[in-house]
């Protein structure tokens, strides 16, 4: 039920389109490791390269800041999460 609650919270964020490959590991004593991947419509490395070139190098900093924001929110609302690994694919 904890994973479902975390997934619901992630899916409500404006940045997240979908989540895949969710893993939650109970590390004992109430600590949890959470991992999820977010997949956009980009299917090939060529599509990713065109997208990155079109939008410039600032997109990396912006996406990194958004991932940090989401991870911080998850850790605050779920204090049992000690390690949060969100990836943009």
C-alpha positions as CSV (number, residue, x, y, z in Angstrom):
1,X,0.0,0.0,0.0
2,X,3.0,2.3,0.6
3,X,4.2,1.9,-3.0
4,X,0.7,2.7,-4.3
5,X,0.5,5.9,-2.3
6,X,4.0,7.0,-3.5
7,X,3.1,6.2,-7.1
8,X,-0.2,8.1,-6.8
9,X,1.7,11.1,-5.5
10,X,4.2,10.9,-8.3
11,X,1.5,10.6,-11.0
12,X,-0.2,13.8,-9.7
13,X,3.0,15.8,-10.4
14,X,2.8,18.0,-13.5
15,X,6.2,16.8,-14.7
16,X,5.4,13.1,-14.6
17,X,3.7,11.6,-17.6
18,X,4.0,7.9,-16.6
19,X,6.1,5.8,-14.3
20,X,7.7,2.5,-15.1
21,X,10.0,-0.1,-13.4
22,X,9.0,0.8,-9.8
23,X,10.9,-0.8,-7.1
24,X,10.5,-0.4,-3.3
25,X,12.9,-2.2,-0.9
26,X,12.1,-2.4,2.8
27,X,15.5,-2.0,4.4
28,X,14.2,-2.8,7.9
29,X,13.5,-0.6,10.9
30,X,11.0,1.4,8.8
31,X,13.5,2.5,6.1
32,X,12.6,2.2,2.4
33,X,14.5,2.6,-0.9
34,X,12.3,3.7,-3.8
35,X,13.1,3.7,-7.5
36,X,11.1,4.7,-10.5
37,X,11.7,5.6,-14.1
38,X,9.7,8.1,-16.1
39,X,9.4,7.6,-19.9
40,X,8.4,10.2,-22.4
41,X,7.5,9.5,-26.0
42,X,11.1,9.5,-27.1
43,X,11.9,6.0,-28.4
44,X,15.4,6.3,-29.9
45,X,18.7,7.9,-29.1
46,X,18.3,10.0,-32.3
47,X,15.0,11.4,-31.0
48,X,16.6,12.2,-27.7
49,X,19.5,14.0,-29.5
50,X,17.2,16.1,-31.7
51,X,15.1,17.0,-28.6
52,X,18.1,18.0,-26.6
53,X,19.6,20.1,-29.4
54,X,16.3,21.8,-30.0
55,X,15.8,22.8,-26.4
56,X,19.4,23.7,-25.5
57,X,21.6,22.7,-22.7
58,X,19.5,24.4,-20.0
59,X,17.0,21.6,-20.2
60,X,19.5,19.3,-18.3
61,X,19.7,21.8,-15.4
62,X,15.9,22.3,-15.4
63,X,15.2,18.5,-15.4
64,X,17.8,17.9,-12.7
65,X,16.2,20.6,-10.6
66,X,12.7,19.1,-11.1
67,X,13.9,15.6,-10.2
68,X,15.5,17.0,-7.0
69,X,12.2,18.8,-6.2
70,X,10.2,15.6,-6.6
71,X,12.7,13.5,-4.6
72,X,12.6,16.1,-1.8
73,X,8.8,16.1,-1.7
74,X,8.7,12.3,-1.6
75,X,11.3,12.2,1.2
76,X,9.3,14.8,3.2
77,X,6.0,13.2,2.8
78,X,7.4,9.7,3.3
79,X,10.2,9.9,5.9
80,X,10.8,6.2,5.7
81,X,12.4,6.8,2.3
82,X,16.1,7.1,2.8
83,X,17.2,6.7,-0.8
84,X,15.2,7.9,-3.7
85,X,16.4,7.2,-7.3
86,X,14.2,8.9,-9.9
87,X,15.4,8.7,-13.5
88,X,14.2,10.5,-16.7
89,X,14.4,8.3,-19.7
